[in-house]
Each structure stands twice: as C-alpha cells, then as structure tokens.
C-alpha cells in the first residue's frame, strides 16, 4: 500500500511524453537526401488515432486537434494495464 507521503513524493516525478504521428522506413540514401521542404509519407492516415507514450511505454491514444494556434491531443482511450498483486 502506498502511503500519502509516498504519493506526494511520486507526484513530483516527471516523465517524457511522446505522441507518435506515424512511422516510415527510408534507405540511407533517402535519409541523406532530406532537406527543408522534404515530405515524409507516414504509415497512418490523416485523422488516425495518435499513440501517446509515457517514458517509452504505450499509455493511451487520442485524436489530434487544433485549439487556436496550438496542436493538442484529445485522449480517447487508455491501454489496458494489468495490476500486479
């Protein structure tokens, strides 16, 4: 059981969050040919779910949004996680 003191301490931790738009594979020649204005064709269609990773582990998915001039992720579902007993 986690005590309130431990929870307070854990609440101060931070982890990197990464939103993955898609992936692609390129040859070394193609990578070396990249320049400003180059387009990468990703494996996800526009409007597809975006995966969010916390500390490198898949955590949830969501939809990309544009509230004003920012880009945001609206969470739509969480990965199923087994709790250890």
C-alpha positions in Angstrom: 0.0 0.0 0.0 1.3 3.4 -0.9 1.3 6.0 1.9 0.2 9.6 1.4 3.8 10.7 1.9 5.0 8.4 -0.8 2.2 9.5 -3.1 3.2 13.2 -2.5 6.8 12.3 -3.4 5.8 10.3 -6.5 3.5 13.2 -7.7 6.6 15.3 -8.1 8.2 13.0 -10.7 8.1 13.8 -14.3 8.3 11.6 -17.4 8.7 12.4 -21.1 5.5 12.2 -23.2 5.7 11.4 -26.9 2.9 11.5 -29.4 3.6 9.3 -32.4 2.0 10.5 -35.6 3.3 7.6 -37.7 6.3 5.8 -39.0 8.1 5.3 -42.2 11.2 3.5 -43.4 13.8 5.0 -45.6 17.2 4.0 -47.1 20.3 5.7 -46.0 20.4 7.5 -49.4 16.9 8.8 -48.9 17.7 10.0 -45.4 20.9 11.8 -46.6 18.8 13.4 -49.3 16.3 15.0 -46.8 16.2 18.8 -47.0 13.9 21.6 -45.8 10.6 21.1 -47.5 11.0 17.3 -47.9 7.8 15.3 -47.2 7.8 12.0 -45.3 4.9 9.6 -46.1 3.9 8.1 -42.8 2.0 4.8 -42.3 -1.0 6.5 -40.7 -3.8 8.3 -42.5 -4.9 11.8 -41.6 -7.4 11.5 -38.8 -6.0 8.2 -37.5 -5.6 7.7 -33.8 -2.3 9.0 -32.3 -0.5 6.9 -29.7 0.9 8.6 -26.6 3.9 7.1 -24.9 5.0 7.8 -21.3 8.6 7.1 -20.6 8.7 5.0 -23.8 5.7 2.8 -22.8 2.4 2.9 -24.7 -0.1 4.6 -22.4 -3.1 5.9 -24.3 -4.4 7.1 -27.7 -6.2 10.1 -28.9 -7.2 12.5 -31.7 -5.1 15.4 -32.9 -6.8 18.7 -32.5 -6.0 22.4 -33.2 -7.4 24.6 -30.4 -6.5 28.0 -31.8 -2.9 28.1 -33.0 -1.7 25.2 -30.8 -1.7 21.5 -31.6 -3.2 19.2 -29.0 -4.1 15.6 -28.3 -7.6 14.7 -27.0 -7.4 11.4 -25.1 -9.9 8.9 -26.3 -8.7 5.6 -24.7 -6.2 4.0 -22.4 -4.1 0.9 -22.9 -5.3 -2.0 -20.8 -2.9 -2.5 -17.9 -2.7 -5.4 -15.6 -2.2 -4.6 -12.0 0.3 -6.6 -10.0 -1.0 -8.1 -6.8 
